[in-house]
Amino acid sequence: MNVGVKRTAVAVTVGGVVAGGLLVAGGAAGAMPSDKLCGASDVRVTVTPDPTHAAGHEAYVLTYTAAEPTTNCKLQGAPTAMSFVDDGELIGGVAAVPDATANPAPVNLREGHPAVSRIVQASAAAPNPATPTTITFDLPTGPGGVPVVADWPAGGPLKGATVQLTPVSN
């Protein structure tokens, strides 16, 4: 076989292997775990009073952390269907309204990279007679059949008839 033909054959073979590898890698990149929406089993949520707040408002921070070291999923938007619970009894008369004015970017949740959102209430609003012990809600990425449950800070008042839920951010 001619040396030029051999070189061309080797170049075509190597090029085909490289191109095939790029196609496989490109396919894997298109299905990265960060494209997966977070479900309730992917996250742990804690609720703490927010030491910083806008004038006339106070807030509680929802901190979302990865449930496992291998967790890598996406959250986008504000939590929904939030309920406040006092020792197993639903606290009525409080509407939790997601902030629809924001257009949030997706947040990739993984170990060492938590995300946060807030429950914002008016400082001057009357405290609810019942104090929550837990909250339940659906993740911004959808209910997935299982709501998230998180403990409410001991003694933390819930104020007013409406609270606002902010989108998840880094």
C-alpha positions as CSV (number, residue, x, y, z in Angstrom):
1,M,0.0,0.0,0.0
2,N,1.2,3.5,-0.8
3,V,2.6,5.5,2.2
4,G,0.3,8.4,1.4
5,V,-2.7,6.1,1.3
6,K,-1.7,4.6,4.7
7,R,-1.3,8.0,6.2
8,T,-4.7,9.1,4.9
9,A,-6.3,5.9,6.2
10,V,-4.7,6.4,9.7
11,A,-5.8,10.1,9.7
12,V,-9.4,9.1,8.8
13,T,-9.5,6.4,11.4
14,V,-8.1,8.7,14.2
15,G,-10.4,11.5,13.1
16,G,-13.4,9.1,13.3
17,V,-12.5,7.9,16.8
18,V,-12.0,11.5,18.0
19,A,-15.3,12.6,16.4
20,G,-17.1,9.6,17.9
21,G,-15.7,10.4,21.3
22,L,-16.9,14.0,21.0
23,L,-20.4,12.9,20.0
24,V,-20.5,10.6,23.0
25,A,-19.2,13.3,25.3
26,G,-21.6,15.8,23.9
27,G,-24.5,13.4,24.5
28,A,-23.4,12.9,28.1
29,A,-23.1,16.7,28.6
30,G,-26.6,17.2,27.4
31,A,-27.9,14.9,30.1
32,M,-25.8,16.2,33.0
33,P,-27.2,15.7,36.5
34,S,-27.7,19.5,36.9
35,D,-30.4,19.3,34.2
36,K,-32.3,17.1,36.7
37,L,-35.0,18.9,38.7
38,C,-34.7,18.6,42.5
39,G,-37.2,16.4,44.3
40,A,-38.0,16.4,48.0
41,S,-35.6,13.5,48.6
42,D,-32.7,15.6,47.0
43,V,-32.8,18.4,49.5
44,R,-32.7,19.2,53.2
45,V,-34.2,22.5,54.2
46,T,-33.6,24.6,57.3
47,V,-35.5,27.7,58.3
48,T,-33.8,30.5,60.3
49,P,-34.6,34.1,61.1
50,D,-33.1,36.5,58.6
51,P,-30.9,39.1,60.4
52,T,-31.1,41.4,57.4
53,H,-34.3,42.7,56.0
54,A,-35.9,45.7,54.2
55,A,-37.5,48.4,56.2
56,G,-41.0,47.4,57.3
57,H,-40.3,43.7,56.7
58,E,-38.8,40.8,58.3
59,A,-38.0,37.4,56.9
60,Y,-37.1,33.8,57.5
61,V,-34.4,32.2,55.3
62,L,-35.0,28.8,53.7
63,T,-31.6,27.2,53.1
64,Y,-31.6,24.3,50.7
65,T,-28.7,21.9,51.0
66,A,-27.9,18.7,49.1
67,A,-29.2,15.6,50.8
68,E,-26.3,13.4,49.7
69,P,-22.8,14.1,48.5
70,T,-23.8,12.9,45.0
71,T,-26.8,15.2,44.8
72,N,-26.7,17.5,41.7
73,C,-30.0,18.9,40.7
74,K,-31.7,22.2,39.7
75,L,-34.1,24.5,41.5
76,Q,-35.7,27.5,39.8
77,G,-38.4,29.9,41.0
78,A,-40.1,30.3,44.4
79,P,-41.6,27.5,46.6
80,T,-45.3,26.9,46.3
81,A,-48.2,25.4,48.3
82,M,-46.7,26.5,51.6
83,S,-48.6,25.6,54.8
84,F,-47.7,26.5,58.3
85,V,-48.3,23.8,61.0
86,D,-48.5,24.0,64.8
87,D,-47.9,20.6,66.4
88,G,-49.7,18.8,63.6
89,E,-52.6,21.3,63.2
90,L,-52.7,23.4,60.0
91,I,-52.6,27.2,60.8
92,G,-55.3,28.8,58.7
93,G,-55.8,32.3,57.5
94,V,-52.2,32.8,56.1
95,A,-51.6,32.9,52.4
96,A,-48.1,32.3,51.2
97,V,-47.7,34.0,47.8
98,P,-44.7,33.3,45.5
99,D,-43.0,36.4,44.1
100,A,-44.1,36.3,40.4
101,T,-42.3,39.6,39.5
102,A,-38.8,38.0,39.5
103,N,-37.4,36.0,36.5
104,P,-34.9,33.9,38.4
105,A,-32.1,31.9,36.9
106,P,-31.8,28.2,37.7
107,V,-29.7,27.3,40.7
108,N,-27.6,24.1,40.6
109,L,-27.8,22.4,44.1
110,R,-24.9,20.2,45.0
111,E,-22.8,19.4,48.0
112,G,-21.0,22.6,49.3
113,H,-23.3,24.8,47.1
114,P,-26.5,25.5,49.0
115,A,-29.3,27.8,47.8
116,V,-31.7,30.1,49.7
117,S,-35.1,31.7,49.4
118,R,-37.1,33.7,51.9
119,I,-40.5,34.0,53.6
120,V,-41.1,37.7,53.9
121,Q,-43.7,39.2,56.3
122,A,-44.6,42.7,57.3
123,S,-43.0,43.7,60.6
124,A,-46.0,45.7,61.8
125,A,-48.5,42.9,61.0
126,A,-50.2,41.3,63.9
127,P,-48.7,38.0,65.0
128,N,-50.7,34.9,64.3
129,P,-52.1,33.4,67.6
130,A,-50.6,30.1,66.7
131,T,-46.8,29.7,66.3
132,P,-45.7,27.3,63.6
133,T,-43.6,24.3,64.6
134,T,-43.1,23.1,60.9
135,I,-43.8,24.2,57.4
136,T,-44.6,22.1,54.3
137,F,-44.2,23.2,50.7
138,D,-43.6,22.1,47.2
139,L,-40.2,22.9,45.7
140,P,-40.1,25.5,43.0
141,T,-39.4,22.7,40.5
142,G,-42.7,21.0,41.2
143,P,-44.4,18.8,43.8
144,G,-42.9,15.5,42.6
145,G,-45.6,13.9,44.7
146,V,-43.9,14.6,48.0
147,P,-43.8,18.0,49.8
148,V,-40.8,19.2,51.7
149,V,-41.2,19.5,55.5
150,A,-38.9,21.7,57.6
151,D,-38.8,22.7,61.2
152,W,-39.8,26.3,62.0
153,P,-37.5,28.3,64.4
154,A,-38.7,27.8,68.0
155,G,-40.8,30.8,69.1
156,G,-40.5,32.5,65.7
157,P,-43.7,34.5,65.1
158,L,-45.8,34.2,61.9
159,K,-47.2,37.6,61.1
160,G,-50.1,38.9,59.0
161,A,-52.5,37.2,56.6
162,T,-50.1,37.1,53.7
163,V,-46.4,36.3,53.4
164,Q,-44.3,36.5,50.2
165,L,-42.0,33.7,49.0
166,T,-38.9,34.7,47.1
167,P,-37.3,32.7,44.4
168,V,-34.4,30.4,45.1
169,S,-30.9,32.0,44.6
170,N,-27.3,31.1,45.4
